[in-house]
Amino acid sequence: MVDMLKYSPDSKVLGLVGGTHGLFDKQAVELTPELCAAYKGTGGLELLGRTVDRIKSRQEMENAANACKELGLTGLILVGGARTNTDAAYMAEYFKQQQLGTTVVGVPCGIEGSMVNEFVEASMGFDSSSKAMSQLVGNTAVDGASARKYFYFLRIMDGFNHGGKIPTSHVALEVALQTCPNMLLLTEDVDERRQSLREVVRDIADMVVRRSKDGKNFGTVLVAEGLLAAIPEFRSLITELEAMLMPCPVEEVLEQLTHWSRALFQSLPEFLQKQMLLERQSNAALSLAHLETERLLAALVEEELKQRKKAGNFSGSFSPVCQFLGYQARCSMPSDFDSDYAYALGVTATLLAANGKTGYMAVVSDLSMPVPQWRIGGVPFTAMMKVPPSIPGETYRSRPAIFPRRVDLEGSAFKSWVEMRQECEELELYKNPGPIQFSGKCAARVSITIASTFKYMDELRQLQSNLASVRSMCRPGCDPRKVRVATTSLATLTEILKELTEPLNASPALERANR
C-alpha cells in the first residue's frame, strides 16, 4: 500500500497499533517507506500487533466511525478471516448509512486457511504457516523413525472455534500431504463419520497394534486442533459449557450439566476438566486451543492398549510423546508465495479504497499460475455472505455472515490423502520438506491445498468462451439442427439455473413444511 501511494504525494498510510482497540483509541503510526523497508519480507506482524476482538455492537460501530472521522481516513483496510470480514461488511453498511466518506475494504488473511470461497482462492499466511509446520512435523517423524520407540501425538494449530460451529482442519491436511504421517485425525472427517471418542481411540489403538505386529512400536499421529468439537458427545458438552459464565467452580458446573454431559465431564482427566472451564474467547466460545486433545487421546489409547494386553491381543510397547505445534510456525518468515500474494492484495486493496469501492474484498485469482498471470479484483462482501440455518425454537433470525470454509471431503486435496493413508499407516513414508525456501525450484512451490482450489475466474472465462463458441456456430445460415440442439440445451440449462437461484423455501410444499 505504501509503494502504491508513492505516486500520490499528498496521501499517506496510517497503521492502527493494537487492532480494534488501536482503532477506537486512534493509536496510529504513519507507515513511511523507510519504516516499511525495515520489515519488508519478514511478515511484520510485530509492527502493528493484532487483536481478536470484534466490531459488532452499534456503540463499537460509532467508535470506529468517530475514529475514522478524527483521523481523516478516506479508506479503512481490515485484514483478517471470516469474522473480521463479516464485521467489515456491516461496518461498510453502517458508514454508508451515516454518509461517512470512509470506504471499507477487506483482505483475506489467516494461517488456518479457512477464509476461502468461490471468489477467494487462498488465505494470506496459510502457505507460510503450513510449510513451517511441515518442517517441524517432518523433523519429529524422522526422529521417531530413528529412535523407533515413541508414538508422537502432534496437535496442529488450525481453524479456531466459531461459536459452536465445527472448526476447520486445512493446515493439518496440508501438513499431512507434505509429511506423510502414519495417521491423520481430521476434524471434518470425524464429523462426517460421526465418530464417538471411543471409536477414535479404537482406530488409533488398532493402528498401533498393526504396526506392533510388524515390530514397529513407533509412529506419528497428527491431530487437528478442533477435533473434540467434531465428536458428538463432546459437541453437546461444549455447547452446554458455553452457556455458562466462566470461570466457574466444578461443583456449580456439574449441577448445571445434563445427565449425559455430566457423566462425560466427570470421566475426563482432571487436566482437561480445568482447561474446559477457562475464560472464554472474545466471541464467548470455548477456546479449543487450550484443550490438550493430543494428551487426552494418548492417555485413552494407553488405557485401551493395557486392556488389550491383558486380553492377550497386544504384546508390543506404547510410549506416547505429546506436542502442540502452532506458535513455532505462526510467525515464520513468509514464503515467496505469501510475499507476492500479500503485495498483490495490498495493491488491490489500495485501488479499491482509493476509487471509493466500499464493501468489497480484495481478491487475487489464478494463484497456481506464475505471478505475472495472476488477476486482481474486488468482490462485494454480500456475494460471500450466507444466512445460517435456523435452530428449532429460536425466536430470532441469525444475521448473514461470511463463514469459514471447511475442508472439502470430495475435493482433490483430501482425496489425495485418502489414496495414500493406508500405505502411510503401514510404512515409514515420512517426508521432511525442510525450511521455507526463498530461491531455487522449491521456492516457487505452492501448497497442495491452494494449487487444487476451485478457480472461479477461470471457470467464468471458460463459460464465456463456450458461449462465444455457441454464438459463432449458430449464426444465420447455419444448419437448422445446430440451432434446435443449442436452443433446447440452453433452455434446459436456463431452467436448471433458475432452480439453483430461487430461495429454498420458494416451493409451496417447503413453505408449508416451514410453517
N, C-alpha and C positions, 0 to 999 in steps of 0.2 A: 504494500500500500504506500509506503514511504517513497519507494522508487517511482511509482506511478505519479505521485503528486509533485515530483521534482519538476514536472512540466507545467505546474500551476504554482508559480512563486508565492501567490497570496494565500495558498492553502497550507494546512498542517494537519498532522495526525496526532491525536491525544490518546494515550494509553491509560485505561482506568485501572488503578492499582487495587487489587483485592476483590476483583469480580463485582458481584452485586452490591456489596457494601461500599466498594470503591465508587460505584456509580451514584448511589444515594448520597454519599458524603462528598462527592465531587473531588475525589483524590486522583487527580490526573497529572500525568507527566508527558511532556512533548516528546514524541519519538522522532528524533533527528536522524539523518543519515549516519552521523558519527556514532550515535548510541546504538543504532541497529547493526552497524558493522561489527561491533564487539560481540554480538550474539549470532551473527549470520552462520548458518549451518549447524547450530548447536541445539536447536529446538526453542531455546529461550524461555522456557516455562517459568523460570525463577525471576524473570524481568518484571512481570506484572502480577504473578500469582493467579489463583483461581478460587472458585467457590462452588458449592453445590446447592446454594440457596436459590429459591425460586422468585420470580416476579409475577405474582398471581393475583393478589388482592387489589382492590381499587386504590387503597392507600399506597401500595407499592408502585402501582402504575403512575399515580400522581407524583410520587417521589422521583421516579425515573424521568417523567416529563419535565418537572421543575429543574432537575439536574441538567437535562439537555438544553433547556432554555438558558440557564445561567452560564453554561459552558459555551453556548452559541454553536451547538453541533448541527450541521446540516445532514449528517448521516451517522447512524449508530450500527456498528457491526457486532453481532453476538456470535461467539464461537462455541460450539458445543454439540451435544447429542439431541435425542428426541425431545427431552424435557425442555432444554434450552430453546430449541427452535419452535416448540409449541408456544412457549412464553413470547418469543419474538413475533409470532403470528398475531397473538392477542394484543401485544404492545403496538404493532403496526396499525391495527384497527383502532385502538384507543387514541393514538396520536392523530389519526385521520379525523376521528370524531371531534377531537379538541382543536382541530385545524392547526396542529403543530407542524412546522416545516421540516422536522427531522425525519428522514427516511430510515427505515429499519430493514436490515439485510441479515440473513443467517448464513453461517458457514458450517458444513457438516464436519464434526470432529469427535474423536473418542477412540481410545485404544481397543474398546470392545468390538468395534466394527459393526454395531447394530444400527447406526444412523444411515441405513441404505434402503432404497426402494426402487421403483421403476425408473426414477429420474436420477437418483444418486447412486453411482456405481461403487463408491468406496468412502469410508470414513477416514478423514485425515488422522494419521497416527497409528492406524491398525497395522500397516505394513511394517513399520519400525518395531512396534511392540511385539508382534508375533515372531519376527526374526530374532529379536533379542531373547525372547522367551525360548525359542527353539534351540539357541545355543546352550542355555542353561539346562534344558531337558536333555539335549544330546550329550553334554558333559556328564550328567548324572547317570544316564543309561549306560554309557560306555564304562563308567566306573563300576556300575553293577555287574557288567559282563566280566570285568577284571577281577573283582573280589569274589563274585559268584556265591554270595551268602546272604544278600539282602533283597527284600522286596521294597522298592521305593514307591511310596504313595505321594504323588506330586499334585497339589491343588493349584489350578491355574486361575489367576485373576481374570475375570471375564465380565460379561454383562451383569450389572447390579440389579437389585430388586426394584420393580416399578409398582409399588403399592399393591402387592398381592399377585401381580402378573408373573408368568414364568420367565426367569432371566434367560439370556442368550448365551451361546457357547461357541461363537465364531473363532475366538482365539484358540480355545482348546482343540477345535477341529483342525485349524491351520497348523498348529504345533504338531499334532499327531501325524498329519500328512508329511511334514518336514522331517520328523524324527523316527517314526515307526515304533512306538512303544508296544508293549505286549497287550495292553488293554486301554481303551478309552471309554470313560463314563461320561456320555454327552447328555446334557440336560434335556434337550428336545427329544432324543431317542428314548430316554427313560420315561418321559412324559407320554410319548406316543404309544408306548407299550404298556403304560400304566403299571409299571413295576412297583412292588412294595419294597420296603427296606430289606426285608428278609430275602426277597428274590435277588436284589442287587448283591447282597452279601454272599448268597449262594453261588451266583455267577462268578464272583471273584474267587471264592474258595474252590470251585470246580477248575478254574484256570490254574490255580496254584497246585492242585492235585495232579492235573495232567502234566504240567511241567516237571513236577517232582518225580513222576514215573520215568521221565527221561533223564533223571539225575540233575535237573536244573532247579535248584532251590533259590532262585533269584528271578527278578523281573522288574518291570517298570509299569506302573498304573497311573494314567492321567485322570484327574478328577476335575470336572468343571466346577467353578466356584458356587454356582447356584443350584447344584444337583439336588439338595434336600427339598427345595421348593417344588421340584417336579414329582416327588413321591407323594401320592395321595394323602396318606395319613399325616405326613409332615405338613403338607399344604393346609390341611384343616387346623392343625395345631398353630401354625404361624398366623393364620387368619384370626384365630381367637386371641392370640397374644398381642397382635397389632391393635386390637380393640381396647386394650388396657393401657393405662398410663404407666410409663416406666421412668426410672427404676421402681421395682415393687418387690416386697418380700415374697419368698417362695410360698409361704403359708397362704398369703392372700391370693396368689396366682392360682394355687390348687383349688381354692374354693370357687373360683370363677370359671374354671375349665369344665367342659363337658366330660362325661364318664370316659369316653374313649381317648380323648386328648389328654386327660389327666393320667390315665394308665401309661400312655406313650411317654409323657414328660417324666414320670417317675421312673421309667425304665432306662432313661438316658443316663450316661455318666455325669458325675457332678460338674465336670468342667464345661460340658455342653449346656447343662441347665443354666449355669451362670451366664454363659455367653448369649443365651436366648433372652435373657432379662436385662441386657444392657440398654443404654439410652438409644432411642430410635434415630433414624436418619431425618433429614430436613423434611422429607415427604411423609413422615410418620410410619415408614416401613421398617421392618426388622432388617438390620444390616447382615446380609449373608456373608459378607467378607469377614465378619467377626466369628463365624462358626467354623471350627476346625473339623470340617467334614472328613478330610483325609484321616485324621486321627480317630474319629468315630468309626469309620469303615475298617481301618486296620485293627482296632480293638475287637470289633464284632467278628471279623474274619478269623482273628486269632482264636476267639472263643469257639467258633464253628469248627475250626480245624482240630481243636482239642477234643471236641465231641466225636469227630470222625476218627481220630487216633484211638480213642477208647473203644470205638466200634470196629477197629481194625481196617478202616477204609483209607487211612493216610499214615504213611511211615516216614515222610520227609521232615524237613525243618522249615520253620517260618519265622523270619526275623524282619519285622517291618521297620522302615525308616520313613518318617513323615516330614514333608517340607511344603511350605507355601511359597509360590513363585509369583511375583507381581511387581512389587515396588522396585525390585532389581532391574526390571525391564521397562517400566512405565516412562522413565525419563532418560532413556538411552539416547545416544546420538541418532538423529533421524537418518533413515536410508535415503539414497538418491531419489527414489520414487517419491517419498513423502516431502522431501525438499522441493522437488519440481511441482508436486501436487499443491503444496501449501502456497508456493509462489503464484501458480495459476489461479488458485482460489482467491488470493489477495488481489490480483489484477481484476478478476471478475467482480468481486465484492465492491471494489473501488468504482468500477464503471457503473454498476447498478446504483450505488448510493449517489454518485455524482450526477446521474441522469434522472434522479427523482423516482426510481423504481422501488417503491416501498412495498414490504410484504412479500419479498422474494428471497429464495435461497440461491446462493451461488453454486453452480454445478459445472463439472468438467466431465465430458463424455469420451468414450473410446480409450480408456485408461490402459488397456492391454496393448495398445499400439505405441510406436515411438512417440516421444513428446511432441515433435512438430506436427503430428497428425491429431493431437487432442483438439477437442472442440469445447468452447466455453459458452455458458449461457445462464439464464436465470429462470427459475420455476416458481410460480406462486405457492406460498405455503398451503393455500386451500386445496391445491391439487394433491397434496400428500396427507391431508387430514381425514380422519375417519371417526365416526361415532361408535364408541364401544358398545357391545351388545348389552342390553338392559338385563338386570338381575330381577327375577320374580320377587315381587313385594316392594321394590323400590318406588318411592313416591316422587322421585325427581329424575330428569333425563340427564345423563352424563354429557359433558361438553365435548365437542370434537377435539381431537388431539392428533399429533404425529406419534405413531407408535414405533418402538424399536422392532426391527425385522429379525425374526428368529432364523435359525439355521434351516434351510430348505432340505428336508429329508429326501426329496425327489430330485434335488439338484446334483450337478456333476461332482461337486466337491465331496459331499457326503457319500455318494455312490463310489467314488474312488477309494474312500476308506473302507466301505463295506466289502469291496473286492479284495482288499489286502489284509483285512483284520484277522482272518483265520491263520494266515501264514505268519503274521506278526506275532500272534499268540504263541505259536509253536517254536519259532526260530528267533534268533537274535539278528534282526534286520536293522538294528539301530543305526541311525544316521546322525552325524554331528555336523550341522551346516556351518559351524564356526561363527565368528563375529560378523557384524554387518560390514559389507564390502563397499568401498567408495570408488573403486576403479577396477577395470577388467570386466570380463564377461559376466561374472556373478553379480556385479553392481547393478546391472540392468534387469535382474530377475525380479519379477513381480510375484507377490504372494499368490498361491494357487487359488485361494478363495476369490481374490479380485479378478484374476485372469479368466475365471469361469463365470463371472457375473453376467446376468442378462444385460444386453446392450440396447437400451431403449431407443436412443437416437439412431443407431444403426438399423434397428428394426423399422423405424419410421422411414428411413431412407429407402430401404428395400420395398416398403409398401408403396411409396411414391413412384419408385422405378417400375413396379409391376403395374400400377395404374396407368403410367405413361405408355407401357407396352401394350396394354389392352386398348387404349385410345388410338395408338398407332396402327394396330392390326384391324381395328373396326372403323376405318374411315369410309366415307361414302364411296360406293363402288366395290366394296369387298364382298366376299362370299356371304350370302344371307345366313348360312348355317353358323358362321362365326358370330354374327350379330345375335342370333337366337341363343346360342350357348352362353355368350357373355351376358346378355340381358337376364336370362334365367339364373345364372350363377350369382350375379351381383344382387339380384332381387332377394335370393335366399340369404346371401351374406348380410344384406341390409336388415332383414328380419331378425337374424341372429344377434346382430349388434344392438338392435332396439331392445331385445330381451335383456342383454347384458347391461344396458344403460338405464333401464327402468328401475325404480325403487323396489326393494324386495317385497314390500307389502302392497304392491300395486294390484295384485290379483284379488278378486273378491273373496276367494277361499282363504287366502292368507290374512286378509283383513278380519274375516270372521274368527279365524283362529286366534288372532291377536286380542280381539275383544273378549 
